[in-house]
Amino acid sequence: MKNNNSFEAQLHKLQPILRNYALQLTQNTEDANDLVQETLLKAIIYSKKFQEGTNLKGWLFTIMRNSFINNYRRITKRNTFMDTQDEQFIIDHAKTFNAHNNGESKFIKQDLSNAIDSLPDDLRITFEMNTLGYKYHEIAEKIGIPIGTIKTRIFVARRRLRAQLAEYEKTYGLSAS
């Protein structure tokens, strides 16, 4: 960019909009503030890649969304382990789900775990691998079935979980997707 002060002024002007978007993504004020800070830092670092005259807000939203997704995948992988005895993927829901209080959280996590465990093995395994961050083609390679079958299984698993957890979706705005 030609005028670095102008770029920084535009960033400053867009901070409230970025904060609102970050709150929508994270549902947590502290996490939203961290995400805004990370987004602004990346914008400043990569400001030479931004082409003047293009949509700065859209560029920043893309940076923020990608940062959020990458952070979510990193957290999910860190809080996940593989049970080598059964060769099944297990999600440690306790660390990836934020609830209002510990008692409520315990019931929600148990219901979520029960819902996932109630899925048939073919749906459960592909769904859990997807939540771990594996891409469709990676799951297809590991399991040895067509990618279209993987997509269908994940879609069906999400639909079943959404139906089983409809009460939480209404109460907390949660979704199984």
C-alpha positions as CSV (number, residue, x, y, z in Angstrom):
1,M,0.0,0.0,0.0
2,K,1.2,3.5,-0.7
3,N,0.1,5.2,2.5
4,N,0.6,3.1,5.5
5,N,-1.1,5.7,7.8
6,S,-4.2,5.5,5.7
7,F,-4.2,1.7,5.9
8,E,-3.9,1.8,9.6
9,A,-6.6,4.4,9.9
10,Q,-8.9,2.2,7.8
11,L,-8.1,-0.8,10.1
12,H,-8.9,1.3,13.2
13,K,-12.2,2.4,11.6
14,L,-13.2,-1.2,10.9
15,Q,-12.4,-2.5,14.4
16,P,-16.0,-2.3,15.8
17,I,-17.3,-4.3,12.7
18,L,-14.5,-6.8,13.2
19,R,-15.3,-7.2,16.9
20,N,-19.0,-7.9,16.1
21,Y,-18.0,-10.5,13.5
22,A,-15.5,-12.1,16.0
23,L,-18.2,-12.3,18.6
24,Q,-20.5,-14.1,16.2
25,L,-17.8,-16.6,15.5
26,T,-16.4,-17.2,19.0
27,Q,-19.5,-16.5,21.2
28,N,-17.0,-15.2,23.9
29,T,-15.8,-11.7,24.5
30,E,-12.2,-12.5,25.4
31,D,-11.8,-14.9,22.4
32,A,-13.3,-12.3,20.2
33,N,-10.8,-9.7,21.3
34,D,-8.0,-12.1,20.7
35,L,-9.3,-12.9,17.3
36,V,-9.6,-9.2,16.3
37,Q,-6.0,-8.6,17.5
38,E,-4.7,-11.6,15.6
39,T,-6.6,-10.4,12.5
40,L,-5.2,-6.9,12.7
41,L,-1.7,-8.2,13.3
42,K,-1.9,-10.4,10.2
43,A,-3.4,-7.5,8.2
44,I,-0.5,-5.3,9.1
45,I,2.1,-8.1,8.4
46,Y,0.6,-8.8,5.0
47,S,-0.5,-5.3,4.1
48,K,1.8,-5.3,1.1
49,K,-0.3,-8.1,-0.3
50,F,-3.5,-6.1,0.0
51,Q,-4.3,-4.3,-3.3
52,E,-5.5,-0.8,-2.9
53,G,-8.9,-0.2,-4.2
54,T,-10.2,-3.7,-3.3
55,N,-12.6,-4.5,-0.4
56,L,-10.6,-4.1,2.8
57,K,-13.5,-5.2,5.0
58,G,-13.9,-8.4,2.9
59,W,-10.2,-9.1,3.1
60,L,-10.2,-8.7,6.9
61,F,-13.2,-10.9,7.3
62,T,-11.5,-13.6,5.2
63,I,-8.4,-13.3,7.4
64,M,-10.6,-13.5,10.5
65,R,-12.6,-16.5,9.3
66,N,-9.5,-18.4,8.3
67,S,-7.8,-17.6,11.6
68,F,-10.9,-18.8,13.5
69,I,-11.1,-22.0,11.6
70,N,-7.4,-22.7,12.0
71,N,-7.5,-22.0,15.7
72,Y,-10.6,-24.3,16.1
73,R,-8.9,-27.1,14.3
74,R,-5.7,-26.7,16.4
75,I,-7.8,-26.8,19.6
76,T,-9.8,-29.8,18.5
77,K,-6.7,-31.7,17.6
78,R,-5.0,-30.8,20.8
79,N,-8.0,-32.1,22.8
80,T,-8.3,-35.3,20.9
81,F,-6.6,-38.6,21.3
82,M,-6.8,-42.0,19.5
83,D,-7.8,-45.1,21.3
84,T,-5.4,-47.6,19.7
85,Q,-7.1,-50.6,21.3
86,D,-10.3,-50.1,19.4
87,E,-8.8,-48.0,16.6
88,Q,-11.6,-45.5,17.1
89,F,-11.4,-41.8,17.3
90,I,-12.7,-40.3,20.5
91,I,-13.4,-36.7,21.1
92,D,-12.6,-35.1,24.5
93,H,-15.8,-33.0,24.6
94,A,-14.9,-31.6,28.1
95,K,-12.3,-29.3,26.7
96,T,-14.0,-28.3,23.4
97,F,-17.4,-27.3,24.7
98,N,-18.1,-24.2,26.8
99,A,-21.2,-24.2,28.9
100,H,-22.7,-21.8,31.4
101,N,-21.7,-23.8,34.5
102,N,-20.0,-27.1,35.4
103,G,-23.2,-29.0,36.3
104,E,-25.0,-28.0,33.1
105,S,-21.8,-28.6,31.1
106,K,-21.6,-32.2,32.5
107,F,-25.1,-33.0,31.3
108,I,-24.6,-31.4,27.9
109,K,-21.3,-33.2,27.3
110,Q,-22.9,-36.5,28.4
111,D,-25.9,-36.0,26.0
112,L,-23.5,-35.0,23.2
113,S,-21.3,-38.0,23.8
114,N,-24.3,-40.3,24.0
115,A,-25.7,-38.9,20.7
116,I,-22.4,-39.4,18.9
117,D,-22.0,-42.9,20.4
118,S,-25.5,-43.9,19.3
119,L,-24.6,-43.3,15.7
120,P,-23.9,-46.5,13.6
121,D,-20.1,-47.1,13.4
122,D,-19.8,-46.1,9.8
123,L,-21.4,-42.7,10.4
124,R,-19.7,-42.1,13.8
125,I,-16.2,-42.8,12.6
126,T,-16.5,-40.6,9.5
127,F,-18.1,-37.8,11.5
128,E,-15.5,-38.0,14.3
129,M,-12.7,-38.0,11.7
130,N,-14.2,-34.9,10.1
131,T,-14.5,-33.1,13.4
132,L,-10.8,-33.8,14.0
133,G,-10.1,-31.8,10.9
134,Y,-9.5,-34.6,8.3
135,K,-10.6,-33.5,4.8
136,Y,-13.1,-35.7,2.9
137,H,-10.4,-37.1,0.6
138,E,-8.2,-38.0,3.6
139,I,-11.1,-39.9,5.3
140,A,-11.9,-41.6,2.0
141,E,-8.2,-42.7,1.6
142,K,-8.0,-44.0,5.3
143,I,-11.2,-45.9,5.2
144,G,-10.9,-47.0,1.6
145,I,-14.3,-45.9,0.3
146,P,-15.4,-43.2,-2.3
147,I,-15.4,-39.6,-1.3
148,G,-19.1,-39.3,-2.1
149,T,-19.9,-41.9,0.4
150,I,-17.9,-40.0,3.0
151,K,-19.8,-36.8,2.3
152,T,-23.1,-38.6,2.6
153,R,-22.2,-40.3,5.9
154,I,-21.1,-37.0,7.4
155,F,-24.3,-35.3,6.2
156,V,-26.5,-38.1,7.6
157,A,-24.6,-38.1,10.9
158,R,-25.0,-34.3,11.3
159,R,-28.7,-34.6,10.5
160,R,-29.2,-37.3,13.1
161,L,-27.3,-35.4,15.7
162,R,-29.2,-32.3,15.0
163,A,-32.5,-34.1,15.5
164,Q,-31.2,-35.8,18.7
165,L,-29.9,-32.5,20.1
166,A,-32.7,-30.2,19.0
167,E,-33.4,-29.2,22.6
168,Y,-29.9,-27.7,22.9
169,E,-30.1,-26.0,19.5
170,K,-33.3,-24.2,20.6
171,T,-31.9,-23.4,24.1
172,Y,-28.3,-22.4,23.2
173,G,-28.4,-21.8,19.5
174,L,-26.1,-24.8,19.1
175,S,-25.9,-27.0,16.0
176,A,-24.4,-30.4,15.2
177,S,-22.9,-29.1,12.0
